[in-house]
């Protein structure tokens, strides 16, 4: 049985996240339906991680096992002819038997986009968080930097999927301006439920003066979600980069390009 790894992108606006749900439209459910139609056999996808309702993926990886003989390089063209125009497969490869899109992933990067303006831009609807307040970029940068390192991130996660530990390592968390948006880019070895959106909310509270950036280490130690900032809306969040080791890391190196 072959193991196929795919690189894809999707606009999450019309989906209830990646993971298949019994009554809601999801990216995984849509992909599996179209693959099964194409390959004429049951398909079970493994994605590189869950994305919530309304969250986008600029770079995503999923794999599945199949008995089909269609060449991997032809798979993107075949499946894209069946997929809706808000999902697109860019590459597909025959992967080693033990490759698993989520378990083999070493780290991920998310980017959150904010549009700070007094007037909303309809072309950024569902693409960035409209934020009609002045941003203090210096305070935001200091706040973002305070999250870097190995910490217990229970203070910036929503109640949801249970995990064995809430300790994670953030490799970088940085604020940068690009065009008319202000963005936060954060890379970690794993993320808790709503963790990026809660970090962004806390950084915004620092911008507003509601939290001092130098308080963040103490707030993380307290492990109390009530002490940190709000969970910002999903439409500004993108999965932007993914890292894999070895052979598949080389083949999927485009996953590291925004």
Residue pairs with C-beta under 8 A, 6 or more apart in sequence:
1 65
1 66
1 67
2 65
2 66
2 67
2 68
2 94
3 63
3 64
3 65
3 94
3 95
3 96
3 97
3 99
4 63
4 64
4 65
4 66
4 72
4 75
4 92
4 93
4 94
4 95
5 61
5 62
5 63
5 92
5 93
5 95
5 99
5 101
5 248
5 251
5 252
6 61
6 62
6 63
6 75
6 76
6 89
6 91
6 92
6 93
7 59
7 60
7 61
7 89
7 90
7 91
7 92
7 252
7 254
7 255
8 31
8 57
8 60
8 61
8 62
8 87
8 88
8 89
8 90
9 57
9 58
9 59
9 60
9 87
9 88
9 90
10 27
10 56
10 57
10 60
10 86
10 87
10 88
11 56
11 86
11 87
11 126
12 18
12 27
12 51
12 53
12 54
12 55
12 56
12 57
12 234
13 54
13 56
13 86
13 126
13 235
14 25
14 86
15 25
15 26
15 27
15 30
15 53
15 54
15 86
16 24
16 25
16 26
16 53
17 26
17 27
17 50
17 51
17 52
17 53
17 55
18 26
18 27
18 28
18 47
18 49
18 50
18 51
18 57
18 60
19 26
19 28
19 47
19 50
20 26
20 28
20 29
20 32
21 29
27 47
27 51
27 57
27 87
28 45
28 47
28 62
30 83
30 84
30 87
31 45
31 62
31 83
31 87
32 43
32 44
32 45
34 79
34 82
34 83
35 43
35 45
35 64
35 79
36 42
36 43
37 82
38 70
38 78
38 79
38 82
39 66
39 68
39 70
40 68
41 66
41 67
41 68
43 64
43 66
44 64
44 65
45 62
45 63
45 64
46 62
46 63
46 64
46 100
46 101
46 102
47 60
47 61
47 62
47 101
47 102
48 60
48 61
48 62
48 101
48 102
48 105
48 108
48 239
48 242
49 102
49 105
49 108
49 191
49 239
50 161
51 57
51 60
51 237
51 239
52 194
52 234
52 237
53 234
54 126
54 233
54 234
54 235
54 237
55 234
55 235
55 237
55 238
55 239
56 127
56 237
56 238
56 239
57 238
57 239
58 111
58 238
58 239
58 240
58 258
59 239
59 240
59 241
59 242
59 254
59 255
59 256
59 257
59 258
60 239
60 242
61 101
61 105
61 242
61 244
61 252
61 255
62 101
63 95
63 99
63 100
63 101
70 78
72 92
72 93
72 94
73 92
75 89
75 92
76 89
76 90
76 91
76 92
79 89
80 88
80 89
83 89
90 254
91 252
91 254
93 248
93 251
93 252
95 248
96 247
96 248
98 104
99 248
104 244
104 245
104 248
105 242
105 243
105 244
106 189
106 243
106 244
106 245
107 171
107 187
107 188
107 189
107 242
107 243
108 187
108 188
108 190
108 191
108 239
108 241
108 242
108 243
109 185
109 186
109 187
109 239
109 240
109 241
109 242
110 185
110 186
110 187
110 191
110 196
110 237
110 238
110 239
110 240
111 183
111 184
111 185
111 186
111 237
111 238
111 240
111 258
112 129
112 183
112 184
112 186
112 196
112 197
112 200
112 232
112 236
112 237
112 238
113 127
113 128
113 129
113 181
113 182
113 183
113 236
113 238
114 128
114 129
114 131
114 135
114 181
114 182
114 183
114 184
114 200
114 204
114 236
115 121
115 124
115 128
115 129
115 130
115 131
115 180
115 181
116 131
116 132
116 133
116 134
116 135
116 181
116 182
117 130
117 131
117 132
117 180
118 132
119 132
120 130
120 132
121 130
121 180
124 130
124 181
125 235
126 235
127 235
127 236
128 181
128 235
128 236
129 232
129 233
129 235
129 236
131 204
133 208
135 182
135 204
135 207
136 206
136 207
136 208
136 209
137 175
137 177
137 182
137 207
139 206
139 207
139 209
139 213
140 175
140 182
140 184
140 203
140 204
140 206
140 207
141 174
141 175
142 206
142 213
142 214
143 202
143 203
143 206
143 207
143 211
143 213
143 216
144 173
144 174
144 175
144 184
144 186
144 199
144 203
145 173
145 174
145 213
146 213
146 214
146 216
146 217
147 156
147 170
147 173
147 186
147 199
147 216
147 220
148 170
148 171
148 172
148 173
149 169
149 170
150 167
150 168
150 169
151 167
151 168
151 170
151 220
152 166
152 167
152 220
152 221
152 223
153 166
153 167
153 168
153 192
153 195
153 220
154 166
154 192
154 223
154 225
155 219
155 220
155 222
155 223
155 224
155 225
155 227
155 228
156 192
156 195
156 198
156 199
156 202
156 220
156 225
156 228
157 166
157 192
157 193
157 194
157 195
157 198
157 225
158 193
158 194
158 198
158 225
158 231
159 193
160 193
160 194
161 193
163 192
166 192
166 223
168 188
168 189
168 190
168 191
168 192
168 195
169 188
169 189
170 186
170 187
170 188
171 187
171 188
171 189
172 185
172 186
172 187
173 184
173 185
173 186
173 187
173 199
174 184
174 185
174 186
175 182
175 183
175 184
175 203
176 182
176 183
176 185
177 183
184 196
184 199
184 200
184 203
185 240
186 196
186 199
187 241
194 231
196 237
197 231
197 232
197 233
197 234
197 237
198 225
198 228
198 229
198 230
198 231
200 229
200 232
200 236
201 228
201 229
201 230
201 231
201 232
202 211
202 216
202 219
202 228
202 229
203 229
204 229
204 230
204 232
205 211
205 228
205 229
205 230
206 212
206 213
206 216
206 229
210 229
211 219
211 228
211 229
219 227
219 228
240 258
241 255
241 256
241 257
241 258
242 252
242 255
242 256
243 249
243 255
243 256
244 252
244 255
